[in-house]
Amino acid sequence: MLKVSLFLHIVAAIFWIGGMLFLTLVVAPFLSTIEDSAQRSSIYQVVGTRYRFWGWVAIVILLITGPLNLYLMGMPPHRVMDPSFLATNYGKTLLAKVGLVVVIVLTSILHDFWLGPRARESRTYTFYARLIGRSNLVLALFIVILAVFLRTGGF
């Protein structure tokens, strides 16, 4: 069961982060070559909306398999919340990772369901949607770094 859960967790992370990288490094630069701003906005809205559904599927999988992986590796919830555990390098790293996950889920909700839909109406919303989207990509990469540290005992 642990191997299946870890596999799903890794695939969901690859899909979610890969999608953000694709939007940032491929789609956005391509759209900047389109002169008609209405057409550019329309294309980005279609691509973003289609990715949003699958991105949230990936996030839900990550939110389920993350705690499940800990449990299956012998870390029940009461142990994870134990202050003596949180004082260890592993505990500190896990706490940092979970903290970033909370931040990224909250900012993703803000981006996907409030700023993103309003970005068509205003350059200000477009600016903040882009800023949060790119910030979430950076945060997601930090989460991966923390996952690597967890695998090696923490920092």
N, C-alpha and C positions, 0 to 999 in steps of 0.2 A: 504493500500500500504506500509506503514512504517513497519508493522509486517512482510510482505513478504520480503522486502528489508533487514531488520535486520536478518531474518532467513537465507537468502542466504549468507549474510555477515559472520555470525557465522559458517555456514556449510563450506563455502570456507576456512575460517581460520582454522577450525578443520582439514580439509583435507590437507591443505598445511603444517601446522605445524606437524600434525600427520605423514605425509609422511616423513618429514625431521627427525623426531624422529625415525621412523621405519628404515630408511636407516642408521642412525647413531648407534642406539642401537641394531638392530637385523641383518640387512643385512651385515654391515661392520664386526662385530665380527664373523659372520658365514663365511664370505669369508676369514678371516684370518686363518681359519682352513684348507683351500685348499692350498696345497703346490705348485701346478703348477701356476706360476704367470701369464702366458698367459691366462689360464682358468679363474683365479680369475678376471683378468682385463676384459675379455670378458663378464663374468656374470655381473659384475658391470656396464659395458657399456650398456648392454641390459636392466637391471633393471632401471638404471638412465635415459636412453632415454625414456623408457615407462612412468616413473614417470614425467619426464620433461614436456611432453605434458599436462598432467592433472594438474601438478603444475602451469603451466602458465594459464590454464583455471581458476584455483582458484585465481591466482593473478589478472587476468582481472576482474573477478567477484568482488573481493575486491576493486579494483580501481574504479569500477563503483558504487558499493553499498555504499562505504564509504562516498563520497560526497553527494550521493542521500539521505542517512540517515540523514546527517546534514541538508540538505534542507527540508526534510520531517519533521524534528523536529523543523523547524522554523528558521533555520540559513542559509539565502541566502548567496551567495559568497561575496557580498559586506560587509556583517556584519563580516564574518570570517576574512576578510582582514583589518578590522578596527583596528588601533593601540590601541584604548581604550579597545576593546575586547581582543586583544592579551596580554594586560597587566593584565587581570584577571587570576586567577588560572586555570580556565577552558581553557582559550585561550592559556596560556603557555603550558599546558599539551597537548592540541590539536596540537600546533605547534611542540612540541617535537615528538609526534606520527607521524605527517606528515613528519617531517625531517627524522625519522628512516625509514619510508616507502620509501622515495626517495632513501636513501642509500641502502636499501635492494633490491629494484628493480634494481638499477644500478649494484650492486655487483652480483645479480642473473644473469643478462645479461652477465656479464664478466665470471661468473662461468659456466653457461650453454652453452654458444655459443662460448667461446674462450678457457678458461682453460680446461674445462671438455673434449672436443674432443681431445685436445692435451695431455691429461694425459696418454694416451696409449703409447705415444712416449717417455716420459721423466719422471723420478722420480721428477724432479723439478716442472713440471706442476702438477704432482700428489700431491705433497706436498701443492702447492698453492691452487689447487682445493679443497683439503680436508680442508685446513685452512679456506678458504672463505665459504665453505659449512657449516662448524661447526659454524663459526662466524655468518652466516646468521641465523642459528637456534637460537643462543643466542639473536641476534637482534629481531627475531620474538617473542621470549618469552618476551623481554622487551616491544615490541609493545602491547602484551596482557596485561602486567602489566599496561601500560599507558591507555589502554582501560578500565580497571577496575577503575583506578583513574578518568577517564572521567565520568564514570557512577556515581561516588560518588562526582562529582563537581570539580575535578582537584586536584592538589597537592599544 
